[in-house]
Structures are given as C-alpha cells and as structure tokens.
C-alpha cells in the first residue's frame, strides 16, 4: 500500500514538473474562482436589505467589472465559448434565441433588469459549467452579455459584455 501511495506522489510530482504551464494555469483558475466567490459572498452580505434603492445607494460606486473582474471575465468567456463549441451548442442557441429577441439594451450596474426584456432561460449545459451561485443570485443573458442578477431586487449586480458568441 505504501508503495502505491509513494508511486502516486511521484507521478503527481513528475506531471507537475513536466508541465509547469498547466500547473500555473490551474493555480490561476483556482485563484480567479476564489476572487469571484469572495465578491459574490460580499454582495450577498450586503443584500440583507431587500430594498433595491438602498442596495444601489450602498453600491453607488459599483462599476461593471467589480464582481466579474477582468480575470474572472476571461475565465467565464472561456467557459461560455467552450460550451458553444460543444455538442449541445445548437440547443443552447435555440434556447437563447427563443427568449431574447435581437433588441439591444444598454446595461448598467445597479439598474433594474429591463422590464421589456424577456427572462431568457439559461441553457442547462451552460449553467452546469459556470460556478454555482447562492440562491439570491442568478445568471441571465441579455443580448450577448452574461448578467449577474439579484433575484430579490431584480437589480443587475454585474455583467460581462460580449460573453455570448454571436448567434448565427
């Protein structure tokens, strides 16, 4: 048994040494995921007050990219683009096209979700690949943007422009 565990440790060490770039990418991915999770938790703490106006006032200096930092946005775009190249891409595009007509809307952090925009169902295969959210938040798609939405107040917490590849 000791021989097997020693062998496993050697294999792991050799693979880490053989491909340091891959190890660094994995480490960067973990760090980026931690940043996103920390920022989501901080928002949920703030959300104890269910009044959208008070939350918006507390976040008056909030800007696009505060939760979806540039590094987090890169990671999310990679996840989304990979999903849209996968075997379920056609169904995901159909789901998005059914709920989201080609109208473009200017998005702003702390705005209420545009009333005229349909509630596009997030494709389940895409949801499976994105980090899980606490029940107070949800992912939505508006046009080509991936939006982080506060479920209680209907407020846009943050968004990633052009996260969704162009629908053909």
Protein Blocks (a to p, Z undefined) as FASTA:
>chain_A
ZZmmmmmmmmmmmmmmmmmmlmmmmmmmmmmmmmmmmmmmmmmmmmmpmcfklmmmmmmm
gcehklmgfklmmmmmmmmmmmmmmmklmmmmmmmmmmmccbdcdddehiacdfklccdd
ddfklmmmpccddfkbccddehjaccdddfklopafbdcehkbccdZZ
